[in-house]
Amino acid sequence: MAQVKLGQPVNRRLGDLLVADGLITPEQLTKALTEQKGSTEKLGSILTKLGFINEEQLIGFLSRQYGVPSITLSQLEIDPDVLKLVPPTIAKKYEVLPVRRMGNSLALAMADPTNVFALDDISFMTNLQVLPLVASQTAIKKAIDRNYESKTEAITSFMQDMSSDLTNVEVLEGDDETGAKVDIFELKESADEAPVVKLVNMVLVDAIQKGASDIHFESYEKVFRVRFRIDGVLHEMLSPPKRLESAILSRLKIMSSLDIAERRLPQDGRIKLRYSNREIDFRVSTLPTIFGEKAVLRILDKDALRLDLTQLGFDRWSLDKFNAAIHQPYGMVLITGPTGSGKTTTLYSAIHTINSSDVNIMTAEDPVEYNLKGVNQVQINEGVGRTFSAALRSFLRQDPDVILVGETRDLETAQISIRAALTGHLVFTTLHTNDCPSTVARLLDMGIPPFLVASSLLLILAQRLGRKVCAQCKEPYEVDEASLVPYGHTSTGAGKIRLYKGKGCPTCNFTGMKGRVAIYEIMPITEELRDAILKGAQTAELRTIAESQGMKTLRQAGLMKVIDGTTTIEEILRVTLS
């Protein structure tokens, strides 16, 4: 823990203290507070920007109030080894700068030396005693930009680190059926310069290596940034110069067979990349914004797709129930959850489990994310009338045994799916609801009669994805089991229990979390539940019956992952409802 000894506590707000000290007038304070509204800037920075107080006066005042030494950062040269102790993302997040290391102590320049969260996190991360020094917010921001690599240097360094890997990168010819032809002259003018090609390849390869699921290229008024979604959370990775924005976006459009001259309408395409003997697909979407275009790439890495049900995160009871349902000759299995909750992986794993040469499996997907061997997959294209309902009607004339419907969006699709489930076909589909019991109400609201819902459903599965504690830096700590009870845990009388959290390391980008695990709520449709559905039982009653028969709610399933050391309480609270 950080050993911090501050002087006189500041119980009044900074502005009032400055007025009381005679450094600013009440009128100046009022104007500064008005200027601060809707801004993340600290009041001190606003006051210096307006010229009501100079930086030297402000730092001297803060130093006296907090009883902490001040520091001038403008000409300070900092040892690179000291800078490495605090990653730039953490320095920017807390507005701090490591200045000097003295044995087991680290001098840290801070705009707010009372920020105990910053002090504790950095002390925990570095395993050093933190000694705070006070500096202005403006000076710290400038020092962070100056001392950590500049944006251009970061790109150069990043590219040098990746150069050996880029020799294994090959963009394959796009196979998107809607791809547009690109004029060769436009291609040469906009995006075929070697640095741009290399930079785009570098970003794609780095995203693959970091296990990202999405890459965001975002245009703002004065900034162009690149963010990766890793384990469900966005992280800013790079800010290329704004002048490269058009060339980078044009390069992405060329790679995905899109029209580089069209900047007013959204476009969708695909990129196929061969990297180190792996073929990886990127689903590309471009969207015009007020400051330029935004491009989002969804990474579809077949090698990263786990199709073994036993590796997804099921507990034994849930796995047995799910396995029993997907091996039934007919009926409907419904999977529910928000976008990005892993529904597609669970569906593909189920299909992979039952796939064999004597089974005809047909899928209708929008889009087809992965190609499955031995499975007849159909891409939905509403522009030519190939909707889910139209595809389903055609499926029923194709002698299917198993049908997968990517998403049940409307009454017609739901009716055809249920009819198929009742006429000798095993049907898998997804729906957007919060949990298993409310899925029944959603079907009824769509207009499906209760008797059809009751007779067709085999099992409902709701799921979420939670981040796992980093295996490289996980550390145990003890808590009272009773402290978990308010979150939905049923006490076993164990007293103290051991949980885990990540300390933060380079492997997990100092977040303490690496990788994801699925959290499942499984509701098999038993005879008792069928009777309740037929009688029009409310969602709460269905939940009570299901829980009495062994169903664990998403929150309860998540808490089991906390207790077995897979994830944290905070992560479960983030992804599940109470």
N, C-alpha and C positions, 0 to 999 in steps of 0.2 A: 504494500500500500504506500501511497505517496505520503511523505512526512512533510506537512505544510504548516508553517507557523505564521499566521497572518497577524497584522497589528490591529488597530482599532476597527471594530466591525462597522460596516456601512449599512445602517438600518434605514436610512433615508435614500431616496433616489438621487442619482448623480447630479441631475439638473438642479435640484433644490440645494444640494451641498455647494455647488459652484456659485449659485446666487448668494447663499449665506456667506461664502468666502469672499464675495465681491469681485469674482472673476468675470461674471456675466450679469446682465440685467434681467429682471423678470420678463421684459418684452422680448429680449433676445432668446430666452428659453422658450417662450410661447411660439416664436417663429420657427425655432429649430424642431420643436415637437411636431408642429404642423408639417414641416418638411419630412420628418421621419415616418409619418403615417404611410403604411403600405410598403415600407422599405425594410430590408434586413440589416441596414447599416446601424451601427451603434451611435448613440447620441453624441459621444465625444467626437466621432468622425464628422458628423453633420455640423457640429459647432466649429470645428477647424476649417471645414470646407466653406462655411459661410463667413469665415474671417472673424468670428466673435472671440476666439481664443486661439493662440498659436499652439503648435504641437508640443513645444518644450514646456509651456505652462500646464497643459493638460497632463502630460506624463509626470511632471513634478507633483501635481496635485494628487493623481492616482497613487503615486508612490507613497506619499504621506498618509493618505487615507487607508490604504491596505497594509502599510508597514512592510512593503516589499520593494527591493531595489529596482530602479528603472534601468533601461538599456537603450542605447541608440543603435539602430540596425543599419542605417544608410550606407556606411562604409565598412561594415563588419564582414570579414572573410571567415567562412565557417568550414571546418574540416569535413571533407566528403564522407568520412567514416561516421562522423557524428550525424550528418544528415540522413544516413542510411538507417539510423535507429528509429526514426519516425517516418513512415511512408508518406508521400505527398498527399494521398487521399485523406489520411488522418490529420495532417497538418492543415489542410484546407478546411476539413470538417470542423475542427475545433479552433481554427485561427491561432495556431501556435507554431513556434519554430525552435527546434533544438539548437542551442548555441554552443555549448561546451560540455565535455565530459570530464569529470574530476573523480577518478577512482570509481566508487559505486554510486556517484551522484551525477545527475544530468540537469544542467541549467536550461530552463525552458522559457523563452519569451512568450508572453501571453497578453492578449487584450483584456482578458477577464481572469485574474489570478484566483478568483473565488469559484471558478468552474471545477467543482470536485469530480465531476464525471470525466472531464478531460484529464485531470491529474491522475485519477485512479486508473483509467484505461491505459495511459502512456506508461505509468509506473508498472502496471501488470504486464504490458507488452514488452517493455525493455528490461524488466527485473532490476530497475535502478530506482534510487531515491530521487524524486523530482524536486528541484529547487526553482520556484517560479520567479520570473522577472517580468516587470510590467513594461509594455510598449503599446503604442497606439494601433488601432485596427488597421489604419491605412498603411502604416509602416510595416506591419507584419505581412499584409497582403503583397506589398511590393517586394519584401524580402523573400517570401515564398516563391514568387515568380522569378526572382533573380537567382536564388541559390539552387532551387531545384531546376532540372533541365528545362530550358525553354521549349515551347511547343515544337519549333522546327528541329531543335537538337534531339528532342525525344523521338521524332519521326525517324531522323537519320540513325540514331542509336538502335531504335526498334528494328529498322530495316537491316542494319548490319548484323544484329543478333539472329535475324531470321534468314539471312541470305543463303545459308547452306540448305535450309529447308525448301526455299523457293525454287530450287533447281528441280524439285520433284513435283511441281505443280503444273498441271496441264488443263486448260479449259477445253471441254469437249463441245462438239457442235450441238447447239440447242435443238430439242425435239418437240418444242411446244407447238401445238397445232395452230395457235393464233399468232405465232411469232411474225414480226414484220421484217422486211428486207431493209438493210441499212445501206445508204449510199456510201461508196468508198471514199469520196472526197470529204463528206461530213465526218466519217470515222477518223481520217487522218488529221483533220483540223481540230477535233474536240478531245479525243481520248486515247490516241494510239502512241503518245509519247512514252518512252520507256519508264521514266520515274513514276508516272501515274499508274501504268500497268503494274509495276512492281509494288507500289503502295497498296493498291486494291488487293492484289494477291496476298500480300503480307497480312492485311486485316482479316481476310477470309481464313488463312491458315492459322493465325493466332486464335481466332474464334473457335476453330475446330480443336486446337490443342487445349484451350481453356475449358472445353466442354460447354460452350455457350449454346443456347437454343435459338437465339435471335440476335441479329445485328441491326442496330438503328443508325442510319446516316441522317443527321438532323441539321436543317438550315435555320439559322436565326439571323437577326439583323446584322450583328457584327461577329458572330461566332459560327463555326461549322464544327460539329462534334460527332464522335462515334461512340456509341454505347453498346455493351454486350449484356444480354440477359443470361445470367449464370445462376443456376439453381432457383429460377423464378424471380430473381431480383436484378434490376438494372444497375450496371456499374459503368461510369464514364471511363473510357480507356484511352482516348486520343482526341486531340483537337487540331486537325490539319489546318494549314493556312486557309483563310476564307477564299483566297483567289483560286484555290484548287477545287473548290466546290463543284463548279460546272463540269470540269474535266472528269472528276471522280464519278459523279452521277451519270455522265454520258458513258463512261467506261462500263458501269454496271448495266446500263440499258443495252449496250452493244453485246455484252456477255450473255444477256438474257433475251436477246432477239426482240427488243422493244424499239419503238420509234423514238430516236433521240431528238427529233424535231418537235415532238408533241410534249409540251410542258403545261398544258392547261387542263388535261384530263388524267385521272388515275389510270395506271396500267399494271398488268400482272404478267409475269413471265417466270422462267425457270433457268437456272444455271446448273450445268453438270460439271463437276470438278474432279479430276483424277489427282490424288495426292498420296504419295508413298504407297502405291498399289491399292489404294482405296478409292472407290467412286462415291462421291458425296453430292447430293442434290441440294440446291438452295431454291426455295420458293421466293420470288421477288415481287414486292408490291411497291409502286411509287405513288405519291400523293402530293398534289400541289398545295403549298402553304403560303402564307402571306409574305414570307421572306425567301421563297425558293421551294424546291422540292424536297420531300422526305422520302427516303427509301428504307424499307424494312425487309431483311432477308431471314426467312425461317430455314434453319439448318436441318436437313433430313439425312442423318448419318445412319445407314443400315447397320454398320458395325457396332454402333452404340445402342441399337435396339435390343432390349432383353425380352425374349419371348418365352422364358421359362416362368410359369406361374409361381413356382416356389421361391423365386428371387424377387418378387414384386413387393412383398411386405405383408402378405396374408398371415393371420394367425391360424392355428390348426383347424379350429371350428369353422372359420370363414372359408378357408381353402377347401375343406371337405364339402361344404354346402355348395360352393361355386362349381366345383368339379362335378358334383352330382347333377347340377342343373344343365351344364353345357353338354353333358352326355345323354340328355333326354332325346327321344326321337322327334318330338315336336313341342311347341310352346314358345313363349317369348321371354328373353332375358334382357332387362332394361338396365343400362348403365347411365348414371346421372352425375353431374358435377359441372362446375364452371369451365370456361375456356382455359386450357393450360393445366388441367388437373390430372392429365394422364389417361383420359378415357380411351384414346386411340391405342395406346400401348396395351391396355388391359384387353381391349377388343381383339387386337392382333394376336395377343398371347393366347386368348381363348380359341381363336381360329386355328392357330398353329398347333394347339394341343389336340384338336379333333380332326385335323387335316390328314387325309389318307387317300389312297388311290381309288377307293370305292365310295367316296363321298363327293358330291358335286356342290362346291361352295361358290356362291356369287355375292359380290359386294357392290353397293352403290355408294360412292364417296365423293365428297367435295371439300378439298381435292383428294386424289389418291396420294397418300404421303409416302408409302413404301410398297414396293412390289413384292408380293408373297408368292412363292413357288407353288404351282398347282392350284391357285385360286383365280377365279374369273373376276377381275376387277373392272368396274365401269366408272369413268369420270363423269360427274354431273356437269352439264353445260346448259344452263337455263336459256342462254341466248339462242340455241337451236331447238329448244323444246325438250331437251333431255333432262327432265326434272326427276326428283326422287320418286314421285308417284308414277311417272311414265316409265321409268326404269323398272320399278317394282312390277308393273303390269307385264312388262316384257319378260321379267325373270320367271313369272309363274308359268310361262309357256316354254321355259328352257329346262324343265325337269330338275329343279334344284332340290337338294336335301337341306342345305343350310343357306340362309339369306342374312347378309349384314347390311343394315341401312345406316349410313353414316350419321344421320340426324333426322329425327321426327319433328318437322317444322310446322306441319299443318294437319287438319282433320283428315284430309284425303289420304295422306301418307300413313297416318295412324290407323285408319280403317283398313287399308290394304294390308298393312303389316299384321294386324290382328287377325284378319281373314286368313292370311297365309299361315299364321301360327295355329289356327284352329283346323286347318286342312292338311296337316301332316308335315309341316315344315318347322325347323328350328330357326327362330328369328332373333337376331341380335340388333339392338338399336340404342340410340342415346337420346337423352332429353335434358333440358336445362332446368333442374330443380335443386333445392338446397339439401334435401335428404331423402331417404327411402319412403317414409310414410306420406310425405307431401307429393310424391310422384303419382300416387293413386289419384289424389285430388286433381292434379294437373290433367291426367287423362280424362277424368270425368268432366272437367271444365272445357276440354276440347270438344266434347260432345259424344264421347264413347259411352254406350250404355253400361251400367254396372255389371250386368251379367256377362258381357263380353270381356270386360277387364278381369273379372274374377276367374273366368274359365281359361283365359289365354296366358296369364302371367305365371311364370315359373319362379322367378327370383328378380329382386331389384337390388342393385349395387350402387351405393353413393361413394365417391372418393375425393380425396384432396392429396396434394403433394406437399410434404414438409421437408425443410432442409435438415440434413444430418449433421451431427457434431463432427468436426474435422478429426479424422483418425490420427493425424500426425501430432496434434497439439491438445487432444482432449485431456481434461484433468478432472478427478473426482472431487465432490464436495458433499457434505451431509446436510440433510434437512429433516424436520419432523414430518412424518407421514401425514399428520393432521393438517399441515399447511396446503396439501393438495386437495383436501376435501371440498373447499369452496369452489374448486374448478370442476367438480364432478367425479372425483375419485372416491371409491368406496373403501373406507379404512379397514385394514386387516389387523390392526393392533400391533404392527411391527415396530412402532416407535421411530427411531432414526433410520432413514434409508439413504442409500448412496445414489446421487445423480451425477451427471457429467456436463461439462461445458468446455468450449474451445478457448484456449488462451489467445490464439491468433498467431499465424505463422505465414511464411511466403506461400506455402501450398494452398492455403485457403484465402490468400490475399488479405490476411489479417482480420478476417471476419469471424473466425472460429467455427464456420460452417462450411461443409464441402460435400456435395452430392445430395441426392434427394431420395426420400422413401415415400411410398404410397400409404395412405391411411384409409382404411375401408370400413364402410358400414354395410352389412349384408342382411337383407330381409327375404328369406325364403317364403314363398306364399303357401302357407299351410292351410289345411281345411278350415281351421278356426278363423284365419284371416280372410279366406274366401267368403265365409258366411258373413263376416263383418262388412266386407265390401258390398255384398249383395243387399245388406240391410241399410246401406248408406252411412256407415260409421264415420265419425269425424276423424281427422288426422291424429289428434291426441289419443283417441281410443285405439287406433291402429298401432301407434307407437307403443302404447302400454302392452298390448297383446304381443307384439314382436319382441319387446324387451323381456317379457316373461318367458319367451321361448328361446332365449339365448342371444338375441341381437345386441351388439354393443354399438352405441352411438358413435359418431365420428369423434366427439370429444373424448369419450371413454377409450376408444381404440388409440387415439393420440396419446393419452396419458400412459397407456401401456408401453408405448414407444419411449416415453420419457423415463419410465421406471427401469426399462431394460437398457438404458444408456444410449439409445439411438439418436434422440433429439432432445430439445429443451422445452421447458414449460412455455417460454415466450414464443417459440415457434408454433407450438400447438394452439396457443391463444390467437396467434395471427391468422391461422388458416382455418379454424373451426369456430362455429357458433356455439354459445353456451346452451 
